[in-house]
């Protein structure tokens, strides 16, 4: 089974323009993320896929591997799918470009899903962590997920799901952590399928997979990801490093 990591890396960012090219301890954020992915030793190969000459040159000049996007894309899945369409791979893991402190254990968990699925019934694997703070549960920026008894995703939403009409029934709330592992064919199918109403309404690309019958296995983790979305995040990352 050939497993690769792909890091989608847009130069533009609404909240923090050019954040991936910011200095983080003598290396750019994207270079640190690339090195961290390689150093997990979980992958047969690691690629950055980008729309930016600056990011492309940053990775290649340091001896890394980068792919230039040929089209504009609305989602990370679209960008990755275009990049891997002609690559001979089985499993593609999406690593976020603005998360240089990669948690190897979490990545290993999503990869393990496919190693334990010889009949190839699972199309994607992703992560979730339990949240209990009411503010976090109600925050629409925290995407929630509900699963069946086998850990398969039933639905993702920015709303509170399930709705707590009865509060004393032992419901647990889970936040979706945006690390994905895909079978290559599921990713290519996504690329060629249209956006439908659920995805358009919630602005969540994972709903396209569910709307077209793809099976997403969720894996619980306690890891809290550390992303760089603002200049303040970058300062915290520098101190942490």
BELTATA-V68106 format. One record per residue. N is the residue number from 0. RES is the residue in one small letter. NEAR is the number of other ideal C-beta (glycine too) atoms within 12 Angstrom. Layout:
# BELTATA-V68106
N & RES & NEAR
N & RES & NEAR
This chain:
# BELTATA-V68106
0 & x & 23
1 & x & 19
2 & x & 34
3 & x & 35
4 & x & 45
5 & x & 45
6 & x & 47
7 & x & 43
8 & x & 46
9 & x & 32
10 & x & 29
11 & x & 18
12 & x & 27
13 & x & 10
14 & x & 17
15 & x & 24
16 & x & 16
17 & x & 25
18 & x & 35
19 & x & 41
20 & x & 33
21 & x & 34
22 & x & 22
23 & x & 31
24 & x & 18
25 & x & 12
26 & x & 24
27 & x & 35
28 & x & 43
29 & x & 45
30 & x & 35
31 & x & 39
32 & x & 42
33 & x & 42
34 & x & 29
35 & x & 33
36 & x & 40
37 & x & 28
38 & x & 19
39 & x & 25
40 & x & 17
41 & x & 30
42 & x & 33
43 & x & 24
44 & x & 29
45 & x & 37
46 & x & 37
47 & x & 47
48 & x & 42
49 & x & 38
50 & x & 29
51 & x & 30
52 & x & 17
53 & x & 25
54 & x & 39
55 & x & 29
56 & x & 20
57 & x & 33
58 & x & 37
59 & x & 21
60 & x & 16
61 & x & 20
62 & x & 13
63 & x & 32
64 & x & 27
65 & x & 33
66 & x & 32
67 & x & 24
68 & x & 31
69 & x & 16
70 & x & 15
71 & x & 12
72 & x & 23
73 & x & 22
74 & x & 29
75 & x & 36
76 & x & 38
77 & x & 33
78 & x & 36
79 & x & 41
80 & x & 40
81 & x & 32
82 & x & 39
83 & x & 37
84 & x & 26
85 & x & 12
86 & x & 25
87 & x & 13
88 & x & 31
89 & x & 26
90 & x & 38
91 & x & 49
92 & x & 48
93 & x & 44
94 & x & 47
95 & x & 39
96 & x & 46
97 & x & 39
98 & x & 36
99 & x & 38
100 & x & 31
101 & x & 34
102 & x & 27
103 & x & 24
104 & x & 18
105 & x & 35
106 & x & 38
107 & x & 26
108 & x & 31
109 & x & 43
110 & x & 39
111 & x & 22
112 & x & 37
113 & x & 34
114 & x & 19
115 & x & 18
116 & x & 24
117 & x & 10
118 & x & 8
119 & x & 18
120 & x & 20
121 & x & 33
122 & x & 34
123 & x & 44
124 & x & 44
125 & x & 46
126 & x & 42
127 & x & 39
128 & x & 30
129 & x & 25
130 & x & 26
131 & x & 13
132 & x & 12
133 & x & 13
134 & x & 13
135 & x & 20
136 & x & 28
137 & x & 20
138 & x & 17
139 & x & 18
140 & x & 19
141 & x & 31
142 & x & 35
143 & x & 38
144 & x & 41
145 & x & 28
146 & x & 29
147 & x & 14
148 & x & 8
149 & x & 16
150 & x & 25
151 & x & 28
152 & x & 35
153 & x & 24
154 & x & 29
155 & x & 37
156 & x & 31
157 & x & 24
158 & x & 23
159 & x & 26
160 & x & 28
161 & x & 22
162 & x & 17
163 & x & 18
164 & x & 10
165 & x & 9
166 & x & 13
167 & x & 7
168 & x & 10
169 & x & 9
170 & x & 20
171 & x & 20
172 & x & 32
173 & x & 35
174 & x & 37
175 & x & 38
176 & x & 37
177 & x & 34
178 & x & 41
179 & x & 46
180 & x & 44
181 & x & 43
182 & x & 36
183 & x & 32
184 & x & 22
185 & x & 38
186 & x & 40
187 & x & 25
188 & x & 24
189 & x & 43
190 & x & 31
191 & x & 17
192 & x & 24
193 & x & 15
194 & x & 24
195 & x & 19
196 & x & 12
197 & x & 21
198 & x & 27
199 & x & 16
200 & x & 16
201 & x & 26
202 & x & 20
203 & x & 34
204 & x & 40
205 & x & 43
206 & x & 32
207 & x & 36
208 & x & 38
209 & x & 32
210 & x & 25
211 & x & 24
212 & x & 17
213 & x & 31
214 & x & 30
215 & x & 43
216 & x & 36
217 & x & 40
218 & x & 37
219 & x & 24
220 & x & 26
221 & x & 18
222 & x & 25
223 & x & 18
224 & x & 30
225 & x & 27
226 & x & 30
227 & x & 36
228 & x & 25
229 & x & 18
230 & x & 18
231 & x & 15
232 & x & 26
233 & x & 31
234 & x & 16
235 & x & 18
236 & x & 31
237 & x & 22
238 & x & 12
239 & x & 15
240 & x & 19
